[in-house]
Amino acid sequence: MKLNQNAKNMLAALALVGAIIVAVNAFVLPAGGRDMFPLSLGLLAVAVLFWIWIRRDENAERSDDAIKAAQEAAAEAEALAKRREVRRDVKPTASIIPDDLTRLKGIAAGYQRILNDAGIHTFAALAETTADELRAIFSAASRAAPVGLETLPKQAELAAAGDWEGLQAFQDAM
């Protein structure tokens, strides 16, 4: 039987009060009236059983909440780990000269810093990155993706090849 918490508390209280009333009547009545004593013990037992039932359901609800919270935390940790996998641990060395990624349409200085933090310092590195990887990088940085995100790898490919006229024509066509 499914009862809400208030109904369970009310039933337990009624059983307890009934047991107390019957027990008091059993002691107040003459010796012949003590046949009510077993009934009061039964009502008291019912009250105790209701109390145990209430406590069991409360503990089960807390347990379910704890399991749900643990599952949500695990899912969040997994999502965070996936976002961090996108970041690259490549730092520019003296032999790598970073490109000015702001020459690409849609990349401002803030976006360039995010890309640099993710290990993308050159047009060639950006050209090798997919739109989904870029979306994940900006998401991991809690920033909205730049406008025209899907065009960045193509723009970077043209810039890495040194085709500035082709890049300008591509940007003008956007």
Secondary structure, DSSP 8 states (H G I E B T S, - for coil): ----HHHHHHHHHHHHHHHHHHHHHHHHS-GGGGGGHHHHHHHHHHHHHHHHHHHHHHHHHHHHHHHHHHHHHHHHHHHHHHHHHHS------TT-----GGGSTT--HHHHHHHHHTT--SHHHHHTS-HHHHHHHHHHTT----TTGGGHHHHHHHHHTT-HHHHHHHHHH-
